[in-house]
Amino acid sequence: MIPALVLAAGLGTRIRPVAGALPKPLIPFGGPPILVHNLRWLAASGVRTVWINLHYQAASITAAIGNGAALGLDIAYLFEPDLLGTAGAFGNLGDRASGTALVVYGDNLLRFDLAALLARHRATGAAATIALFDRARHTHTGIAGGRVDVDTDGRVLGFIEGGAPPPPGAPDLVNAGVYAVEPEVRRLIPPGRAVDFGREVFPAMLHRGDELFGHVIESGGYCLGLDTPESHRAGTALLEAGAIALA
């Protein structure tokens, strides 16, 4: 299995009423912290090498997670004196990511078949593949954001912001915050400043004509955004109702 970059550097401003003094990745959810749930998922999927980018309360996170041995992982940390954004963090890996790598948003709680995402990525020869969920079919917590428009082959055609509903019969697909990314994508990430995949890199790839694909997660998979008090309450209600399983 390929390595993964887990994004855990955010300030967590919106979730502060829930987090209190904790950094966002260490907020408990059904017991263990959100970050631990995601690391267990990666380990269960066969990932062994993980990078975690850090900024806010970095020492608290490294003290809680350690080197990853207890989780069956080899974890290295990349401290960002200034936040680099979702894509800037990937660019900051440099030659550490010499092949395909996963990028996982650390404030989403996810369960789906990573092997299927990677198989799709390799079959298309894409430079990047975005995991997608369907708001009408998959369990979620009302994650904000625009739709991702794909053709019948899964090639990304565009990003529709503003919450516009899909055409009748079309799926309501949303970015789940997990990507399979090739090293060549780094050439689109300017160094030394914050860069976002969704707002900058992926639209630039479409403009250039690069191969950018979506992969709709399987039935039973889920994506819970847990970065606001409202979404955290919604996720907790789903857990207590037995609508999701953390194992």
Number of C-alpha atoms within 10 A of each C-alpha: 16 16 20 26 26 26 23 26 28 20 15 19 12 13 19 17 11 18 19 10 10 16 22 29 25 19 23 16 18 13 9 11 16 21 27 21 22 22 24 18 21 26 19 14 14 16 20 20 19 24 21 21 25 24 19 20 15 17 11 14 22 16 9 13 17 15 16 20 11 9 18 17 18 17 20 16 17 16 17 17 10 13 20 22 18 24 25 23 29 29 22 20 16 11 9 12 21 11 12 20 23 25 23 24 19 28 24 23 23 24 21 19 14 22 13 14 24 21 11 19 24 15 9 16 13 18 19 26 27 26 22 25 28 22 18 10 15 19 19 25 22 15 18 13 14 17 23 22 19 19 11 6 10 17 17 21 15 15 19 15 12 10 11 11 13 14 8 6 6 10 19 20 23 24 23 25 23 23 27 24 24 19 19 13 17 19 10 17 21 14 14 12 14 15 22 17 19 14 11 13 21 22 18 14 17 15 10 9 9 15 15 23 24 28 25 22 22 17 12 14 18 26 27 24 24 27 21 19 15 16 19 19 14 18 25 18 14 17 15 12 9 10 12 19 12 14 8
